[in-house]
């Protein structure tokens, strides 16, 4: 907020990006850990929250604009995010609990029992030392765990999650991020009208985002992504072929449908797929890697859209970018893995430690060598 020059903004943006990437990856991993098997698709609710935040940012921008702050309006927006960051920090300190499975895999069974007691509000205790079954410590492998997501049964899952994450990032940041420009072309270049137009488009994202858990439950995350990409492809094709020749109402409907199909399908599923497809000690690392790939896609979208728009025009740019959801849709139809359509939780797959006791965590699998204290 107080950056005096562009170099300081770059440095700050680097640390903000790193913090966001780490925090989001871990938060989604924790949610995946504690979400019951039959409710896996509810993880997609984050997408509705995302678009709620986007709309709130646009409302705040209108408020800051009314203060006549001029070109420093960006500083006020950054300051608002700092307030939310501080609030989230306090909430994490109060409520965030470490994964019991991850702790148990690190042989920290006492800490795992404490975590489970805090999560479920019932007393848990580690089994006596003499009764514990030796387990292979899988949570200290570091880079080996990260590389594991590119091997064996995990490779198709990584390709699927990365395809969804990269594809949705390119299409959103290439098109969705420039909705104010599209809105300005429709409603005029006045800041207020352009922002309100972008707000209308993104409200569709709220509906799609909060509908995505239902869509994911009915279709599965993979098919929801494939169909969502296909629908986005049709919308981009329509914009490319008929933009500028459509009646105003249709020019508003098509970008709105773009956001609706994006948020209801692939927009939510990239993070959810990477969070639900890997066992506990791989989950956060997979989220980080796939999130980083998604950020590369976002950067490409932000970079390519204005360059192509200046060189080829808006309509041709839409047609070029439509290739992204088209290819992503084909890949999603081709790879058959879907974490919401399998009875085996990743933590119960090969190489998982032995289990005993009758304590089940929220994801529906046994925590190793932890017993519920009976009273």
C-alpha positions in Angstrom: 0.0 0.0 0.0 2.8 2.4 0.9 5.1 1.4 -2.0 7.0 4.5 -3.3 8.0 3.0 -6.6 7.3 0.1 -9.0 10.2 -2.0 -7.7 8.8 -2.1 -4.2 5.4 -3.1 -5.7 7.1 -6.1 -7.4 8.8 -7.2 -4.2 5.6 -6.9 -2.2 3.7 -8.8 -4.9 6.2 -11.6 -4.8 5.7 -12.1 -1.0 1.9 -11.7 -1.3 1.8 -14.3 -4.1 4.0 -16.7 -2.1 1.9 -16.3 1.0 -1.4 -16.7 -0.9 -0.1 -19.8 -2.7 1.0 -21.5 0.5 -2.1 -20.5 2.5 -4.5 -21.6 -0.2 -2.8 -24.9 -0.8 -2.8 -25.8 2.9 -6.4 -24.5 3.5 -7.7 -26.7 0.7 -5.7 -29.7 2.0 -7.2 -29.3 5.5 -10.7 -29.0 4.1 -10.1 -32.1 2.0 -8.8 -33.9 5.1 -11.9 -33.2 7.1 -14.6 -33.5 4.5 -16.7 -36.7 4.7 -16.4 -39.0 1.6 -20.1 -38.5 0.6 -19.7 -34.7 0.8 -16.5 -34.4 -1.2 -18.1 -32.1 -3.8 -18.8 -29.5 -1.2 -15.1 -28.6 -1.4 -16.2 -26.6 -4.5 -17.9 -24.1 -2.3 -14.7 -22.1 -2.3 -15.5 -21.0 -5.8 -18.7 -19.2 -4.7 -16.7 -17.5 -1.9 -14.1 -16.5 -4.6 -16.7 -14.7 -6.7 -18.3 -13.2 -3.6 -14.9 -11.7 -2.9 -14.6 -10.5 -6.5 -18.0 -8.7 -6.3 -17.1 -7.2 -2.9 -13.8 -5.9 -4.4 -15.8 -4.2 -7.2 -18.2 -2.7 -4.7 -15.3 -1.4 -2.6 -13.8 0.0 -5.8 -17.0 2.0 -6.4 -16.8 3.3 -2.8 -13.2 4.3 -3.1 -13.9 6.0 -6.4 -16.7 8.1 -4.8 -14.0 9.4 -2.4 -12.3 11.1 -5.4 -8.9 9.4 -4.6 -7.8 9.5 -8.3 -5.0 7.2 -9.4 -4.3 6.1 -5.9 -7.4 4.0 -5.8 -5.3 0.8 -6.0 -3.7 1.6 -2.7 -7.1 1.6 -1.0 -7.9 -1.7 -2.5 -4.7 -3.2 -1.3 -5.3 -1.8 2.2 -8.7 -3.5 2.2 -7.1 -6.9 1.5 -4.7 -6.3 4.3 -7.6 -5.9 6.7 -9.1 -9.2 5.5 -5.6 -10.8 5.8 -5.3 -9.8 9.4 -8.8 -11.1 10.2 -8.0 -14.5 8.5 -4.8 -14.7 10.6 -6.8 -14.3 13.8 -9.3 -16.9 12.7 -6.6 -19.4 11.8 -4.9 -19.0 15.1 -8.2 -19.7 16.9 -9.6 -22.6 14.8 -7.0 -24.1 12.4 -6.1 -27.7 13.5 -3.2 -29.8 12.2 -4.1 -32.9 10.2 -4.2 -35.9 12.5 -3.3 -38.2 9.6 -0.2 -36.1 8.7 0.9 -36.1 12.4 0.4 -39.8 12.7 2.4 -40.5 9.6 5.2 -38.4 11.2 4.9 -40.7 14.3 3.7 -37.8 16.4 0.8 -39.8 17.7 0.3 -37.8 20.9 -0.1 -34.6 18.9 -2.5 -36.5 16.5 -4.6 -37.5 19.4 -4.7 -33.9 20.8 -5.7 -32.7 17.3 -8.5 -35.2 17.0 -9.8 -34.3 20.5 -9.9 -30.7 19.5 -11.6 -31.5 16.1 -14.4 -33.8 17.3 -14.9 -32.6 20.9 -14.4 -36.1 22.3 -11.3 -37.5 24.1 -8.8 -39.4 22.0 -5.5 -40.9 23.2 -2.5 -42.5 21.4 -2.1 -46.3 21.9 0.5 -47.3 24.5 4.0 -47.5 23.1 4.1 -51.3 23.5 1.0 -51.8 21.4 2.0 -49.5 18.5 2.6 -51.1 15.1 5.7 -49.7 13.4 4.9 -47.5 10.4 7.0 -46.2 7.6 7.4 -42.4 8.1 6.1 -41.1 4.8 5.7 -37.5 5.8 9.4 -36.6 5.9 10.4 -37.5 2.4 10.3 -33.9 1.2 11.0 -33.6 -2.5 10.5 -37.3 -3.0 6.8 -36.9 -2.0 6.5 -34.0 -4.5 8.0 -36.1 -7.3 5.7 -39.0 -6.5 2.7 -37.1 -7.9 4.3 -37.5 -11.4 4.6 -41.3 -11.1 2.4 -44.4 -11.2 -1.3 -44.0 -10.3 -0.8 -40.4 -9.4 0.4 -39.2 -12.8 -3.0 -39.2 -14.5 -4.5 -37.5 -11.5 -1.8 -34.8 -11.7 -2.4 -34.3 -15.4 -6.1 -34.0 -14.9 -5.9 -31.6 -12.0 -3.2 -29.5 -13.7 -5.2 -29.4 -17.0 -8.2 -28.1 -15.2 -6.2 -25.6 -13.1 -4.2 -24.3 -16.0 -7.1 -24.2 -18.4 -9.5 -22.4 -16.1 -6.7 -19.9 -15.1 -6.0 -19.0 -18.7 -9.6 -18.6 -19.7 -10.6 -16.7 -16.5 -7.6 -14.3 -16.4 -7.6 -14.0 -20.2 -11.3 -13.1 -20.4 -12.9 -12.9 -16.9 -10.2 -10.5 -15.7 -10.9 -8.2 -18.6 -14.7 -8.1 -18.1 -14.4 -4.4 -17.1 -13.0 -3.7 -20.6 -15.7 -5.7 -22.2 -18.2 -4.0 -20.0 -16.8 -0.6 -21.0 -17.3 -1.5 -24.6 -20.9 -2.3 -23.9 -21.9 0.4 -21.4 -19.4 3.1 -22.1 -16.0 4.0 -20.6 -17.3 5.7 -17.5 -15.7 4.0 -14.5 -18.9 3.5 -12.6 -20.9 2.0 -15.5 -18.0 -0.3 -16.5 -17.6 -1.5 -12.9 -21.3 -2.1 -12.4 -21.3 -4.0 -15.7 -18.4 -6.2 -14.5 -20.3 -6.7 -11.2 -23.3 -8.0 -13.0 -21.2 -10.5 -14.9 -19.5 -11.7 -11.7 -22.7 -12.2 -9.8 -23.2 -15.1 -12.2 -20.0 -16.5 -10.8 -21.5 -16.5 -7.3 -24.5 -18.5 -8.5 -22.2 -20.9 -10.5 -19.7 -21.2 -7.6 -22.3 -22.1 -5.0 -24.0 -24.5 -7.5 -20.8 -26.3 -8.3 -21.0 -28.6 -5.3 -24.4 -29.8 -6.5 -23.1 -30.1 -10.1 -20.0 -32.0 -8.9 -22.1 -34.4 -6.9 -24.4 -35.1 -9.8 -21.8 -35.3 -12.5 -18.5 -35.9 -10.7 -15.7 -33.4 -10.7 -14.2 -34.7 -13.9 -17.3 -34.7 -16.0 -18.4 -31.3 -14.6 -15.0 -29.9 -15.7 -15.2 -31.5 -19.1 -18.8 -30.2 -19.8 -18.0 -26.8 -18.3 -14.9 -26.4 -20.6 -17.1 -27.4 -23.6 -19.7 -24.8 -22.7 -17.0 -22.1 -22.2 -15.6 -23.1 -25.6 -19.1 -22.4 -27.2 -19.3 -19.1 -25.4 -15.9 -18.0 -26.6 -16.7 -19.2 -30.1 -19.9 -17.1 -30.0 -18.0 -14.0 -28.9 -15.4 -14.5 -31.6 -17.9 -15.0 -34.4 -20.6 -12.5 -33.5 -19.1 -10.0 -31.1 -20.2 -6.5 -32.2 -23.1 -7.8 -34.2 -25.2 -9.2 -31.3 -28.0 -7.2 -29.8 -27.1 -5.6 -26.4 -29.1 -8.1 -24.4 -27.2 -11.0 -26.0 -23.9 -9.2 -25.6 -24.6 -9.2 -21.9 -26.0 -12.8 -21.7 -23.0 -14.5 -23.4 -20.2 -13.2 -21.1 -22.5 -13.9 -18.1 -23.0 -17.5 -19.3 -19.2 -17.7 -19.7 -18.7 -16.9 -16.0 -21.6 -19.1 -15.0 -20.2 -22.2 -16.9 -16.7 -21.4 -15.8 -17.5 -21.1 -12.1 -19.9 -24.0 -12.0 -17.4 -26.4 -13.6 -13.6 -26.1 -14.1 -13.2 -22.9 -12.1 -13.9 -24.7 -8.9 -12.6 -28.2 -9.8 -8.9 -27.6 -10.3 -8.2 -27.0 -6.6 -10.8 -29.6 -5.5 -9.3 -32.3 -7.8 -5.7 -31.7 -6.5 -7.0 -31.7 -2.9 -9.0 -34.9 -3.1 -6.7 -37.0 -5.4 -3.7 -37.5 -3.1 -3.0 -39.0 0.3 -2.3 -36.8 3.3 1.5 -36.3 3.0 1.2 -35.6 -0.7 -1.8 -33.3 -0.6 -0.4 -29.9 0.3 2.6 -30.4 -2.0 0.4 -31.4 -4.9 -1.8 -28.4 -4.2 1.3 -26.2 -4.3 2.6 -27.6 -7.5 -0.7 -27.6 -9.4 -1.5 -24.1 -7.9 1.9 -22.8 -9.3 1.0 -24.3 -12.7 -2.3 -22.5 -12.5 -0.6 -19.3 -11.7 1.6 -19.7 -14.8 -1.7 -20.1 -16.7 -3.1 -17.0 -15.1 0.1 -15.0 -16.1 -0.2 -16.3 -19.6 -3.9 -15.2 -19.8 -3.1 -11.8 -18.5 -0.2 -11.4 -20.9 -1.6 -13.0 -24.0 -5.1 -11.3 -24.0 -3.9 -7.7 -24.4 -1.1 -8.6 -26.8 -3.5 -10.6 -29.1 -6.2 -8.0 -28.7 -3.9 -5.3 -30.0 -2.5 -7.4 -32.8 -5.5 -9.4 -34.0 -8.5 -7.6 -32.6 -11.0 -8.7 -29.9 -13.0 -11.2 -32.0 -9.9 -13.1 -33.3 -8.5 -13.2 -29.7 -11.7 -14.9 -28.5 -11.3 -17.5 -31.2 -7.7 -18.1 -30.4 -8.4 -18.5 -26.7 -11.3 -20.8 -27.3 -8.7 -23.5 -28.2 -7.8 -23.7 -24.5 -11.1 -24.9 -23.1 -11.6 -27.1 -26.2 -8.3 -29.0 -25.5 -9.0 -29.1 -21.8 -12.4 -30.6 -22.3 -11.0 -33.4 -24.5 -8.4 -34.2 -21.8 -11.0 -34.3 -19.0 -13.2 -36.6 -21.1 -10.2 -38.9 -21.8 -8.8 -39.3 -18.2 -11.2 -41.4 -16.2 -10.1 -40.6 -12.6 -12.6 -38.9 -10.4 -12.1 -38.8 -6.6 -15.9 -38.4 -6.1 -16.5 -41.6 -8.0 -14.2 -44.0 -6.2 -14.9 -45.9 -2.9 -11.2 -46.0 -2.0 -9.8 -42.9 -0.2 -6.3 -41.9 -1.2 -5.1 -42.4 2.3 -6.2 -46.1 2.2 -4.2 -46.9 -1.0 -1.0 -48.8 -1.3 1.8 -47.8 1.0 -0.6 -46.3 3.6 0.3 -47.2 7.2 -1.5 -49.9 9.1 -4.6 -48.9 10.9 -6.3 -49.9 14.2 -8.8 -48.5 16.6 -12.3 -47.3 15.9 -11.7 -43.6 15.4 -12.7 -42.4 12.0 -11.8 -38.9 10.8 -14.1 -36.6 8.7 -12.8 -37.9 5.4 -14.0 -41.4 6.3 -10.7 -43.4 6.9 -9.0 -44.7 10.0 -6.3 -42.7 11.7 -3.3 -45.0 12.4 -2.8 -46.3 15.9 -5.1 -43.9 17.7 -7.8 -45.0 20.0 -10.9 -43.2 21.2 -10.9 -43.1 25.0 -14.0 -44.9 26.2 -15.9 -43.4 29.2 
